[in-house]
Each structure stands twice: as C-alpha cells, then as structure tokens.
Amino acid sequence: MKVRKLAYSLGAEVTDLDLREPQSDAIINEIREAWLEHLVLCFPRQDLSPDELVAFTARFGKLDDDRAGSLWNLPDHPKVNIIANKPVEIGAKTIVPVIADKWHTDLSFALRPSSATWLNAKQLPPIGGDTMFASMYAAYDALSPSMQGFIGGLEGMHDVSMSPDWGRYTPEIQARRRGTHPPVVHPVVRTHPESGRKGIFAGGFLRKLIGFTEQESRPIIDLLNTHATDYPFVYRHKWSKDDLLMWDNRCTMHNAVQDYDRTQLRLLHRATLLAEKSGRYYEAENASSAPASMS
Ligand code: SIN
C-alpha cells in the first residue's frame, strides 16, 4: 500500500489496496500504524457492501452495534449505520437523517466514545458536502503551558441533547436518546491510550465544566472549540463517491459542512469501533454549578 500525506496536521491517502478482499495481518498492522500517525485516512475507490465494510472494520477491534437504538442501522446489518441528510426508506424502516454540522467527536456523550469511525461514500451531491477534521494533538500542543495547566485539571459534562440534530428529533426520539445516553463526564485533556500524546477533548456535546456554572463554562468551552479548529489544525475532505474514510476520534474532531444543495441526497455508510472507557456518569452538582435545565 502507498501512503501520501494530505495536510499539515492530519490526513493521508492510502492507495494500492482493494478492501473488498481479505487483508493480511501485516497490511492491517500497516493501516493501523498509518491511522495512528495521520489520524484520518482516505482509501479512494472502495465500493464496499455492508458485509465487506463489517469484515474489514472488525479487523481493528470490537465494532459498536446498536447503541443508537436502531435509529440509523441498516435493518439486516446492526453494525452499519446510514448517514443521510434526508429520510431514507429501507423496506419498512425509515432511517432518520443525520446532519452533523457542528465540531464534535463521535459519541463523546457516551462512557465509551468511538475510537475509530469509517464512512464510505455511496451518494454525494454534485458539489460540496465536505467533512472537516481537526487534530486535537496539534491544538493541545499549540496552547501555552499556562493554558495547558489550567485545562489539564478540568472535566466536562457531555450531553447528547447538544446534538446539532436535536431540534429535528421527535419527542419520542429525544426521550429514547436521553434514556440510552445519560450525561457523562470526561477529562478536557485526554491522553491517547496508544500514542501517549495529549489532546483536547471538547466539541459540540460539551455542555459545561464540572465545578463551574453553565454561564462560566460557556466562554471557556467556546475558546477551546474555536482554538482547536483553527486552520493549521484542520484537514478538509472533499468527498468522491466510494471514498472510505477512517479516523481516530480519540485525537480529532470533525464537522460535516452543509455547503451543498440540501435537496440532493448525501448518503454514507458508517461503522464505528468502541473505544476504551474514559468517562463516568454525571452526578448533579450543587445548585449554583448545575446546568439550568437540570437544577
Ligand atoms: C459524522 O459525524 O459521523 C458524520 C460526518 C459526515 O456526515 O460527514
């Protein structure tokens, strides 16, 4: 396989592989090394069936199955989700749209967020529909030692209801999502379990900082998210049909840019890998620091 860097802080293209074919352990290890080094990998021209996507991605660990409560999975493939900007009918099932146009880490509102996410592009608008990625290592490294020290002691509460899609869900779906995912607490700086490097863990689901009121937390969270997604830390992926992207959620954030004609269908197949447990459930704080709707 050939690996070619695509941007300064993260992103590489991997070619000379046909991922519909079974891969040797040596190739899986090479891919894994490239993924840990470049954080986001693009494998062009990989038109994988759901079975082929599962067969390839399961080589990297335990795949996430149906934590979303079957809102998005293919009816006969619980480990493959449909990411589409419009409702998609598959047999008797209607897949709910996903529009992730806010910087985030997949499933940061879970005790075990995703470590890897794969997206395979099946149908794209003629122009736009890009996804941006940012390196949380580069963002952390660029902070002053004083700021690194300050945020190194912080923890944050991640809440599924901060999802950019939240307002589009029915009350039933909102209740299901809250039930499956009560708010959780993660450190604001996490050490990557494989590279040992530190990265910022913030993003759109981060609602408040533990020990701070929501009002006090907001400017700090906004500062972190704005800093973490500054141009030098970002790779912007322009999709081609059949691209397969694989990224490391433990050290990146991403944002699905809504720069396209929304009457056109944008549809991708997604698989995710369960990460190590890094959070704990949120327990209500005293009234002055609890979030407004929970106090
Ligand atoms: C996601 O947030 O996992 C989806 C990203 C995308 O639609 O590009």
py3Dmol code that shows the C-alpha trace and the ligand (Angstrom):
import py3Dmol

protein = """\
ATOM      1  CA  MET A   1       0.000   0.000   0.000  1.00  0.00           C
ATOM      2  CA  LYS A   2       1.067   3.607  -0.590  1.00  0.00           C
ATOM      3  CA  VAL A   3       0.532   6.399   1.943  1.00  0.00           C
ATOM      4  CA  ARG A   4       0.545  10.067   0.881  1.00  0.00           C
ATOM      5  CA  LYS A   5       0.112  12.917   3.361  1.00  0.00           C
ATOM      6  CA  LEU A   6      -2.798  15.255   2.547  1.00  0.00           C
ATOM      7  CA  ALA A   7      -2.444  18.125   5.010  1.00  0.00           C
ATOM      8  CA  TYR A   8      -0.068  19.601   7.570  1.00  0.00           C
ATOM      9  CA  SER A   9      -1.563  18.397  10.863  1.00  0.00           C
ATOM     10  CA  LEU A  10      -3.502  15.289   9.854  1.00  0.00           C
ATOM     11  CA  GLY A  11      -4.825  13.309   6.903  1.00  0.00           C
ATOM     12  CA  ALA A  12      -3.305  10.841   4.440  1.00  0.00           C
ATOM     13  CA  GLU A  13      -4.444   8.933   1.381  1.00  0.00           C
ATOM     14  CA  VAL A  14      -3.891   5.171   1.226  1.00  0.00           C
ATOM     15  CA  THR A  15      -3.859   3.566  -2.222  1.00  0.00           C
ATOM     16  CA  ASP A  16      -2.971   0.278  -3.900  1.00  0.00           C
ATOM     17  CA  LEU A  17      -5.408  -1.747  -1.786  1.00  0.00           C
ATOM     18  CA  ASP A  18      -8.702  -3.417  -2.631  1.00  0.00           C
ATOM     19  CA  LEU A  19     -10.549  -3.585   0.683  1.00  0.00           C
ATOM     20  CA  ARG A  20     -13.233  -5.886  -0.721  1.00  0.00           C
ATOM     21  CA  GLU A  21     -10.546  -8.579  -0.490  1.00  0.00           C
ATOM     22  CA  PRO A  22      -9.470 -10.094   2.851  1.00  0.00           C
ATOM     23  CA  GLN A  23      -6.290  -8.346   4.075  1.00  0.00           C
ATOM     24  CA  SER A  24      -3.295  -9.979   5.724  1.00  0.00           C
ATOM     25  CA  ASP A  25      -2.426  -9.215   9.359  1.00  0.00           C
ATOM     26  CA  ALA A  26       0.659  -7.362   8.076  1.00  0.00           C
ATOM     27  CA  ILE A  27      -1.472  -4.988   5.975  1.00  0.00           C
ATOM     28  CA  ILE A  28      -3.949  -4.427   8.823  1.00  0.00           C
ATOM     29  CA  ASN A  29      -0.978  -3.523  11.055  1.00  0.00           C
ATOM     30  CA  GLU A  30       0.376  -1.131   8.423  1.00  0.00           C
ATOM     31  CA  ILE A  31      -3.032   0.542   8.142  1.00  0.00           C
ATOM     32  CA  ARG A  32      -3.232   0.770  11.914  1.00  0.00           C
ATOM     33  CA  GLU A  33       0.223   2.413  12.084  1.00  0.00           C
ATOM     34  CA  ALA A  34      -0.739   4.884   9.341  1.00  0.00           C
ATOM     35  CA  TRP A  35      -4.024   5.666  11.146  1.00  0.00           C
ATOM     36  CA  LEU A  36      -2.215   6.346  14.446  1.00  0.00           C
ATOM     37  CA  GLU A  37       0.293   8.584  12.660  1.00  0.00           C
ATOM     38  CA  HIS A  38      -2.041  10.518  10.324  1.00  0.00           C
ATOM     39  CA  LEU A  39      -5.318  10.358  12.352  1.00  0.00           C
ATOM     40  CA  VAL A  40      -7.508  10.472   9.212  1.00  0.00           C
ATOM     41  CA  LEU A  41      -7.026   8.063   6.306  1.00  0.00           C
ATOM     42  CA  CYS A  42      -8.780   8.159   2.941  1.00  0.00           C
ATOM     43  CA  PHE A  43      -8.949   4.957   0.884  1.00  0.00           C
ATOM     44  CA  PRO A  44     -10.234   6.032  -2.544  1.00  0.00           C
ATOM     45  CA  ARG A  45     -12.316   3.796  -4.855  1.00  0.00           C
ATOM     46  CA  GLN A  46     -13.615   1.354  -2.210  1.00  0.00           C
ATOM     47  CA  ASP A  47     -17.207   0.492  -3.076  1.00  0.00           C
ATOM     48  CA  LEU A  48     -17.807  -1.825  -0.108  1.00  0.00           C
ATOM     49  CA  SER A  49     -21.010  -3.760   0.506  1.00  0.00           C
ATOM     50  CA  PRO A  50     -22.245  -3.668   4.146  1.00  0.00           C
ATOM     51  CA  ASP A  51     -20.773  -7.164   4.671  1.00  0.00           C
ATOM     52  CA  GLU A  52     -17.421  -6.087   3.222  1.00  0.00           C
ATOM     53  CA  LEU A  53     -17.410  -2.960   5.403  1.00  0.00           C
ATOM     54  CA  VAL A  54     -18.049  -5.039   8.530  1.00  0.00           C
ATOM     55  CA  ALA A  55     -15.461  -7.660   7.536  1.00  0.00           C
ATOM     56  CA  PHE A  56     -12.754  -5.002   7.054  1.00  0.00           C
ATOM     57  CA  THR A  57     -13.537  -2.772  10.032  1.00  0.00           C
ATOM     58  CA  ALA A  58     -13.947  -5.660  12.509  1.00  0.00           C
ATOM     59  CA  ARG A  59     -10.257  -6.450  11.962  1.00  0.00           C
ATOM     60  CA  PHE A  60      -9.455  -3.415  14.158  1.00  0.00           C
ATOM     61  CA  GLY A  61     -11.442  -4.383  17.279  1.00  0.00           C
ATOM     62  CA  LYS A  62     -14.952  -4.566  18.685  1.00  0.00           C
ATOM     63  CA  LEU A  63     -17.456  -2.791  16.481  1.00  0.00           C
ATOM     64  CA  ASP A  64     -20.183  -0.731  18.014  1.00  0.00           C
ATOM     65  CA  ASP A  65     -23.583  -2.238  17.319  1.00  0.00           C
ATOM     66  CA  ASP A  66     -26.864  -0.697  18.117  1.00  0.00           C
ATOM     67  CA  ARG A  67     -26.340   1.798  20.919  1.00  0.00           C
ATOM     68  CA  ALA A  68     -28.330   4.381  18.988  1.00  0.00           C
ATOM     69  CA  GLY A  69     -31.379   2.178  19.480  1.00  0.00           C
ATOM     70  CA  SER A  70     -31.741   1.118  15.831  1.00  0.00           C
ATOM     71  CA  LEU A  71     -32.463   4.621  14.553  1.00  0.00           C
ATOM     72  CA  TRP A  72     -29.772   4.501  11.920  1.00  0.00           C
ATOM     73  CA  ASN A  73     -28.656   0.946  11.253  1.00  0.00           C
ATOM     74  CA  LEU A  74     -29.395  -0.997   8.109  1.00  0.00           C
ATOM     75  CA  PRO A  75     -32.211  -3.402   9.091  1.00  0.00           C
ATOM     76  CA  ASP A  76     -30.122  -6.515   8.399  1.00  0.00           C
ATOM     77  CA  HIS A  77     -26.753  -5.012   9.444  1.00  0.00           C
ATOM     78  CA  PRO A  78     -26.885  -3.640  13.017  1.00  0.00           C
ATOM     79  CA  LYS A  79     -23.231  -2.555  12.816  1.00  0.00           C
ATOM     80  CA  VAL A  80     -23.690  -0.402   9.697  1.00  0.00           C
ATOM     81  CA  ASN A  81     -25.380   2.978  10.068  1.00  0.00           C
ATOM     82  CA  ILE A  82     -26.795   5.141   7.311  1.00  0.00           C
ATOM     83  CA  ILE A  83     -25.666   8.749   7.460  1.00  0.00           C
ATOM     84  CA  ALA A  84     -28.016  10.615   5.127  1.00  0.00           C
ATOM     85  CA  ASN A  85     -29.258  14.190   5.040  1.00  0.00           C
ATOM     86  CA  LYS A  86     -32.823  13.078   4.220  1.00  0.00           C
ATOM     87  CA  PRO A  87     -35.082  10.277   5.487  1.00  0.00           C
ATOM     88  CA  VAL A  88     -34.244   7.037   3.674  1.00  0.00           C
ATOM     89  CA  GLU A  89     -36.773   4.215   3.299  1.00  0.00           C
ATOM     90  CA  ILE A  90     -35.316   0.710   3.541  1.00  0.00           C
ATOM     91  CA  GLY A  91     -38.089  -1.879   3.453  1.00  0.00           C
ATOM     92  CA  ALA A  92     -40.497  -0.978   6.259  1.00  0.00           C
ATOM     93  CA  LYS A  93     -37.895   1.159   8.040  1.00  0.00           C
ATOM     94  CA  THR A  94     -37.355   4.912   7.706  1.00  0.00           C
ATOM     95  CA  ILE A  95     -33.811   5.952   8.596  1.00  0.00           C
ATOM     96  CA  VAL A  96     -33.734   9.266  10.430  1.00  0.00           C
ATOM     97  CA  PRO A  97     -31.464  11.940   8.829  1.00  0.00           C
ATOM     98  CA  VAL A  98     -28.113  12.807  10.436  1.00  0.00           C
ATOM     99  CA  ILE A  99     -26.753  16.291   9.899  1.00  0.00           C
ATOM    100  CA  ALA A 100     -23.609  16.648  11.994  1.00  0.00           C
ATOM    101  CA  ASP A 101     -22.756  20.266  11.180  1.00  0.00           C
ATOM    102  CA  LYS A 102     -21.039  21.082  14.456  1.00  0.00           C
ATOM    103  CA  TRP A 103     -17.479  20.221  15.519  1.00  0.00           C
ATOM    104  CA  HIS A 104     -17.647  17.056  17.612  1.00  0.00           C
ATOM    105  CA  THR A 105     -16.168  13.680  18.447  1.00  0.00           C
ATOM    106  CA  ASP A 106     -18.430  10.737  17.684  1.00  0.00           C
ATOM    107  CA  LEU A 107     -20.254   9.549  20.804  1.00  0.00           C
ATOM    108  CA  SER A 108     -18.361  11.839  23.197  1.00  0.00           C
ATOM    109  CA  PHE A 109     -21.625  11.755  25.195  1.00  0.00           C
ATOM    110  CA  ALA A 110     -21.064   8.036  25.940  1.00  0.00           C
ATOM    111  CA  LEU A 111     -18.929   6.378  28.604  1.00  0.00           C
ATOM    112  CA  ARG A 112     -17.123   4.623  25.773  1.00  0.00           C
ATOM    113  CA  PRO A 113     -16.982   7.026  22.825  1.00  0.00           C
ATOM    114  CA  SER A 114     -15.892   5.674  19.430  1.00  0.00           C
ATOM    115  CA  SER A 115     -12.206   5.139  18.793  1.00  0.00           C
ATOM    116  CA  ALA A 116     -12.404   4.676  15.015  1.00  0.00           C
ATOM    117  CA  THR A 117     -15.142   5.785  12.641  1.00  0.00           C
ATOM    118  CA  TRP A 118     -15.340   4.681   8.995  1.00  0.00           C
ATOM    119  CA  LEU A 119     -17.516   6.399   6.399  1.00  0.00           C
ATOM    120  CA  ASN A 120     -17.978   5.010   2.898  1.00  0.00           C
ATOM    121  CA  ALA A 121     -19.495   7.491   0.429  1.00  0.00           C
ATOM    122  CA  LYS A 122     -22.396   5.978  -1.513  1.00  0.00           C
ATOM    123  CA  GLN A 123     -24.180   9.006  -2.934  1.00  0.00           C
ATOM    124  CA  LEU A 124     -23.000  12.610  -2.947  1.00  0.00           C
ATOM    125  CA  PRO A 125     -24.338  15.987  -4.027  1.00  0.00           C
ATOM    126  CA  PRO A 126     -22.648  17.266  -7.228  1.00  0.00           C
ATOM    127  CA  ILE A 127     -20.806  19.986  -5.283  1.00  0.00           C
ATOM    128  CA  GLY A 128     -19.883  20.292  -1.602  1.00  0.00           C
ATOM    129  CA  GLY A 129     -20.856  18.112   1.344  1.00  0.00           C
ATOM    130  CA  ASP A 130     -17.264  18.140   2.648  1.00  0.00           C
ATOM    131  CA  THR A 131     -16.211  16.918   6.089  1.00  0.00           C
ATOM    132  CA  MET A 132     -13.595  18.842   8.080  1.00  0.00           C
ATOM    133  CA  PHE A 133     -11.264  17.232  10.614  1.00  0.00           C
ATOM    134  CA  ALA A 134      -9.075  18.846  13.260  1.00  0.00           C
ATOM    135  CA  SER A 135      -6.120  17.397  15.162  1.00  0.00           C
ATOM    136  CA  MET A 136      -6.604  17.671  18.907  1.00  0.00           C
ATOM    137  CA  TYR A 137      -2.902  16.851  19.427  1.00  0.00           C
ATOM    138  CA  ALA A 138      -1.817  19.841  17.340  1.00  0.00           C
ATOM    139  CA  ALA A 139      -4.396  22.055  19.047  1.00  0.00           C
ATOM    140  CA  TYR A 140      -3.207  20.993  22.517  1.00  0.00           C
ATOM    141  CA  ASP A 141       0.480  21.352  21.629  1.00  0.00           C
ATOM    142  CA  ALA A 142      -0.127  24.923  20.407  1.00  0.00           C
ATOM    143  CA  LEU A 143      -1.553  26.077  23.768  1.00  0.00           C
ATOM    144  CA  SER A 144       0.621  27.989  26.227  1.00  0.00           C
ATOM    145  CA  PRO A 145       1.942  25.984  29.196  1.00  0.00           C
ATOM    146  CA  SER A 146      -0.329  28.092  31.454  1.00  0.00           C
ATOM    147  CA  MET A 147      -3.427  27.171  29.445  1.00  0.00           C
ATOM    148  CA  GLN A 148      -2.344  23.526  29.233  1.00  0.00           C
ATOM    149  CA  GLY A 149      -2.008  23.532  33.021  1.00  0.00           C
ATOM    150  CA  PHE A 150      -5.416  25.154  33.512  1.00  0.00           C
ATOM    151  CA  ILE A 151      -7.392  22.833  31.234  1.00  0.00           C
ATOM    152  CA  GLY A 152      -5.390  19.796  32.365  1.00  0.00           C
ATOM    153  CA  GLY A 153      -7.305  19.929  35.646  1.00  0.00           C
ATOM    154  CA  LEU A 154     -10.775  20.283  34.098  1.00  0.00           C
ATOM    155  CA  GLU A 155     -13.545  17.803  33.467  1.00  0.00           C
ATOM    156  CA  GLY A 156     -16.559  18.389  31.262  1.00  0.00           C
ATOM    157  CA  MET A 157     -20.110  17.133  31.025  1.00  0.00           C
ATOM    158  CA  HIS A 158     -21.088  15.850  27.549  1.00  0.00           C
ATOM    159  CA  ASP A 159     -24.780  15.774  26.763  1.00  0.00           C
ATOM    160  CA  VAL A 160     -26.492  14.072  23.808  1.00  0.00           C
ATOM    161  CA  SER A 161     -29.104  16.833  23.718  1.00  0.00           C
ATOM    162  CA  MET A 162     -26.406  19.243  22.473  1.00  0.00           C
ATOM    163  CA  SER A 163     -26.563  17.368  19.155  1.00  0.00           C
ATOM    164  CA  PRO A 164     -26.993  19.670  16.134  1.00  0.00           C
ATOM    165  CA  ASP A 165     -29.888  17.416  15.084  1.00  0.00           C
ATOM    166  CA  TRP A 166     -31.691  17.619  18.431  1.00  0.00           C
ATOM    167  CA  GLY A 167     -34.383  20.072  17.359  1.00  0.00           C
ATOM    168  CA  ARG A 168     -35.273  17.873  14.388  1.00  0.00           C
ATOM    169  CA  TYR A 169     -35.957  14.762  16.520  1.00  0.00           C
ATOM    170  CA  THR A 170     -39.478  13.870  17.622  1.00  0.00           C
ATOM    171  CA  PRO A 171     -40.110  13.947  21.411  1.00  0.00           C
ATOM    172  CA  GLU A 172     -40.117  10.109  21.307  1.00  0.00           C
ATOM    173  CA  ILE A 173     -36.669  10.006  19.709  1.00  0.00           C
ATOM    174  CA  GLN A 174     -35.379  12.650  22.144  1.00  0.00           C
ATOM    175  CA  ALA A 175     -36.637  10.564  25.089  1.00  0.00           C
ATOM    176  CA  ARG A 176     -35.005   7.425  23.657  1.00  0.00           C
ATOM    177  CA  ARG A 177     -31.715   9.234  23.098  1.00  0.00           C
ATOM    178  CA  ARG A 178     -31.690  10.663  26.639  1.00  0.00           C
ATOM    179  CA  GLY A 179     -32.566   7.229  28.061  1.00  0.00           C
ATOM    180  CA  THR A 180     -29.730   5.492  26.195  1.00  0.00           C
ATOM    181  CA  HIS A 181     -27.244   8.259  26.888  1.00  0.00           C
ATOM    182  CA  PRO A 182     -27.485  10.000  30.277  1.00  0.00           C
ATOM    183  CA  PRO A 183     -24.911  12.854  30.526  1.00  0.00           C
ATOM    184  CA  VAL A 184     -21.335  11.726  31.140  1.00  0.00           C
ATOM    185  CA  VAL A 185     -18.127  13.344  32.387  1.00  0.00           C
ATOM    186  CA  HIS A 186     -14.786  13.146  30.561  1.00  0.00           C
ATOM    187  CA  PRO A 187     -11.476  14.934  31.190  1.00  0.00           C
ATOM    188  CA  VAL A 188     -10.987  18.005  28.984  1.00  0.00           C
ATOM    189  CA  VAL A 189      -7.472  16.776  28.200  1.00  0.00           C
ATOM    190  CA  ARG A 190      -7.122  13.069  27.466  1.00  0.00           C
ATOM    191  CA  THR A 191      -4.006  11.009  26.920  1.00  0.00           C
ATOM    192  CA  HIS A 192      -4.312   8.796  23.855  1.00  0.00           C
ATOM    193  CA  PRO A 193      -4.027   5.196  25.072  1.00  0.00           C
ATOM    194  CA  GLU A 194      -1.860   4.127  22.103  1.00  0.00           C
ATOM    195  CA  SER A 195       0.293   7.151  21.229  1.00  0.00           C
ATOM    196  CA  GLY A 196       0.625   8.530  24.774  1.00  0.00           C
ATOM    197  CA  ARG A 197       0.066  12.054  23.354  1.00  0.00           C
ATOM    198  CA  LYS A 198      -2.264  14.585  24.965  1.00  0.00           C
ATOM    199  CA  GLY A 199      -5.217  16.075  23.108  1.00  0.00           C
ATOM    200  CA  ILE A 200      -8.102  18.441  23.818  1.00  0.00           C
ATOM    201  CA  PHE A 201     -11.418  16.624  24.306  1.00  0.00           C
ATOM    202  CA  ALA A 202     -14.092  19.289  23.875  1.00  0.00           C
ATOM    203  CA  GLY A 203     -16.525  19.683  20.947  1.00  0.00           C
ATOM    204  CA  GLY A 204     -20.191  20.358  20.446  1.00  0.00           C
ATOM    205  CA  PHE A 205     -21.537  17.907  23.021  1.00  0.00           C
ATOM    206  CA  LEU A 206     -19.532  19.518  25.849  1.00  0.00           C
ATOM    207  CA  ARG A 207     -22.195  21.368  27.774  1.00  0.00           C
ATOM    208  CA  LYS A 208     -20.486  22.502  30.958  1.00  0.00           C
ATOM    209  CA  LEU A 209     -17.352  22.163  33.042  1.00  0.00           C
ATOM    210  CA  ILE A 210     -17.556  20.354  36.357  1.00  0.00           C
ATOM    211  CA  GLY A 211     -17.487  22.790  39.273  1.00  0.00           C
ATOM    212  CA  PHE A 212     -18.411  25.756  37.059  1.00  0.00           C
ATOM    213  CA  THR A 213     -21.847  27.134  36.197  1.00  0.00           C
ATOM    214  CA  GLU A 214     -23.014  26.840  32.599  1.00  0.00           C
ATOM    215  CA  GLN A 215     -22.601  30.595  32.229  1.00  0.00           C
ATOM    216  CA  GLU A 216     -18.998  30.410  33.476  1.00  0.00           C
ATOM    217  CA  SER A 217     -18.266  27.331  31.377  1.00  0.00           C
ATOM    218  CA  ARG A 218     -19.509  28.658  28.037  1.00  0.00           C
ATOM    219  CA  PRO A 219     -16.722  31.177  27.256  1.00  0.00           C
ATOM    220  CA  ILE A 220     -14.055  28.611  28.205  1.00  0.00           C
ATOM    221  CA  ILE A 221     -15.685  25.895  26.043  1.00  0.00           C
ATOM    222  CA  ASP A 222     -16.099  28.335  23.142  1.00  0.00           C
ATOM    223  CA  LEU A 223     -12.458  29.406  23.441  1.00  0.00           C
ATOM    224  CA  LEU A 224     -11.316  25.763  23.375  1.00  0.00           C
ATOM    225  CA  ASN A 225     -13.508  24.797  20.428  1.00  0.00           C
ATOM    226  CA  THR A 226     -12.512  27.880  18.436  1.00  0.00           C
ATOM    227  CA  HIS A 227      -8.823  27.364  19.130  1.00  0.00           C
ATOM    228  CA  ALA A 228      -9.000  23.609  18.439  1.00  0.00           C
ATOM    229  CA  THR A 229     -10.472  24.106  14.970  1.00  0.00           C
ATOM    230  CA  ASP A 230      -8.127  26.861  13.770  1.00  0.00           C
ATOM    231  CA  TYR A 231      -6.864  26.454  10.178  1.00  0.00           C
ATOM    232  CA  PRO A 232      -3.413  24.976  10.930  1.00  0.00           C
ATOM    233  CA  PHE A 233      -5.004  22.030  12.739  1.00  0.00           C
ATOM    234  CA  VAL A 234      -7.618  21.255  10.041  1.00  0.00           C
ATOM    235  CA  TYR A 235      -7.911  18.956   7.008  1.00  0.00           C
ATOM    236  CA  ARG A 236     -10.974  19.453   4.799  1.00  0.00           C
ATOM    237  CA  HIS A 237     -12.032  16.333   2.926  1.00  0.00           C
ATOM    238  CA  LYS A 238     -13.717  16.768  -0.460  1.00  0.00           C
ATOM    239  CA  TRP A 239     -15.531  13.510  -0.994  1.00  0.00           C
ATOM    240  CA  SER A 240     -15.544  11.387  -4.126  1.00  0.00           C
ATOM    241  CA  LYS A 241     -18.007   8.537  -4.453  1.00  0.00           C
ATOM    242  CA  ASP A 242     -16.602   5.296  -2.934  1.00  0.00           C
ATOM    243  CA  ASP A 243     -14.080   7.075  -0.701  1.00  0.00           C
ATOM    244  CA  LEU A 244     -13.678   5.194   2.554  1.00  0.00           C
ATOM    245  CA  LEU A 245     -12.537   7.425   5.410  1.00  0.00           C
ATOM    246  CA  MET A 246     -11.183   6.089   8.684  1.00  0.00           C
ATOM    247  CA  TRP A 247     -10.416   8.463  11.545  1.00  0.00           C
ATOM    248  CA  ASP A 248      -9.347   8.380  15.176  1.00  0.00           C
ATOM    249  CA  ASN A 249     -11.944  10.030  17.423  1.00  0.00           C
ATOM    250  CA  ARG A 250      -9.598   9.937  20.394  1.00  0.00           C
ATOM    251  CA  CYS A 251      -7.493  12.761  18.969  1.00  0.00           C
ATOM    252  CA  THR A 252      -9.664  14.510  16.352  1.00  0.00           C
ATOM    253  CA  MET A 253     -12.917  16.399  15.953  1.00  0.00           C
ATOM    254  CA  HIS A 254     -14.936  16.635  12.748  1.00  0.00           C
ATOM    255  CA  ASN A 255     -17.708  18.710  11.224  1.00  0.00           C
ATOM    256  CA  ALA A 256     -19.946  17.830   8.248  1.00  0.00           C
ATOM    257  CA  VAL A 257     -20.098  21.121   6.373  1.00  0.00           C
ATOM    258  CA  GLN A 258     -23.532  21.953   4.974  1.00  0.00           C
ATOM    259  CA  ASP A 259     -22.101  23.574   1.835  1.00  0.00           C
ATOM    260  CA  TYR A 260     -24.340  21.800  -0.679  1.00  0.00           C
ATOM    261  CA  ASP A 261     -27.775  21.735  -2.229  1.00  0.00           C
ATOM    262  CA  ARG A 262     -29.804  20.071   0.512  1.00  0.00           C
ATOM    263  CA  THR A 263     -32.406  18.832  -1.998  1.00  0.00           C
ATOM    264  CA  GLN A 264     -29.668  16.432  -3.212  1.00  0.00           C
ATOM    265  CA  LEU A 265     -29.075  13.182  -1.371  1.00  0.00           C
ATOM    266  CA  ARG A 266     -25.818  12.758   0.579  1.00  0.00           C
ATOM    267  CA  LEU A 267     -25.597   9.183   1.857  1.00  0.00           C
ATOM    268  CA  LEU A 268     -22.724   7.343   3.508  1.00  0.00           C
ATOM    269  CA  HIS A 269     -22.366   4.025   5.315  1.00  0.00           C
ATOM    270  CA  ARG A 270     -20.769   4.239   8.746  1.00  0.00           C
ATOM    271  CA  ALA A 271     -19.135   1.753  11.112  1.00  0.00           C
ATOM    272  CA  THR A 272     -17.608   2.644  14.483  1.00  0.00           C
ATOM    273  CA  LEU A 273     -15.249   0.941  16.887  1.00  0.00           C
ATOM    274  CA  LEU A 274     -15.839   1.025  20.646  1.00  0.00           C
ATOM    275  CA  ALA A 275     -13.130   2.925  22.496  1.00  0.00           C
ATOM    276  CA  GLU A 276     -11.758   2.264  25.944  1.00  0.00           C
ATOM    277  CA  LYS A 277     -13.972   3.574  28.769  1.00  0.00           C
ATOM    278  CA  SER A 278     -12.900   7.140  29.572  1.00  0.00           C
ATOM    279  CA  GLY A 279     -15.934   8.650  31.273  1.00  0.00           C
ATOM    280  CA  ARG A 280     -18.293   8.346  34.226  1.00  0.00           C
ATOM    281  CA  TYR A 281     -21.946   9.252  34.608  1.00  0.00           C
ATOM    282  CA  TYR A 282     -22.641  12.859  35.556  1.00  0.00           C
ATOM    283  CA  GLU A 283     -23.982  13.441  39.052  1.00  0.00           C
ATOM    284  CA  ALA A 284     -25.922  16.622  39.729  1.00  0.00           C
ATOM    285  CA  GLU A 285     -23.765  19.310  41.313  1.00  0.00           C
ATOM    286  CA  ASN A 286     -24.857  21.905  43.826  1.00  0.00           C
ATOM    287  CA  ALA A 287     -27.462  24.354  42.553  1.00  0.00           C
ATOM    288  CA  SER A 288     -25.003  27.108  41.636  1.00  0.00           C
ATOM    289  CA  SER A 289     -22.962  24.921  39.265  1.00  0.00           C
ATOM    290  CA  ALA A 290     -25.689  22.627  37.865  1.00  0.00           C
ATOM    291  CA  PRO A 291     -26.886  23.218  34.316  1.00  0.00           C
ATOM    292  CA  ALA A 292     -30.031  25.326  34.202  1.00  0.00           C
ATOM    293  CA  SER A 293     -32.433  22.632  32.964  1.00  0.00           C
ATOM    294  CA  MET A 294     -31.100  20.023  35.380  1.00  0.00           C
ATOM    295  CA  SER A 295     -31.062  22.061  38.603  1.00  0.00           C
TER     296      SER A 295
END
"""
ligand_1 = """\
8
SIN
C -20.434 12.006 11.485
O -20.445 12.954 12.268
O -20.052 10.896 11.855
C -20.865 12.212 10.046
C -19.907 13.038 9.285
C -20.382 13.374 7.900
O -21.592 13.306 7.613
O -19.541 13.742 7.074
"""
view = py3Dmol.view(width=600, height=400)
view.addModel(protein, "pdb")
view.setStyle({"model": 0}, {"cartoon": {"style": "trace"}})
view.addModel(ligand_1, "xyz")
view.setStyle({"model": 1}, {"stick": {}})
view.zoomTo()
view.show()
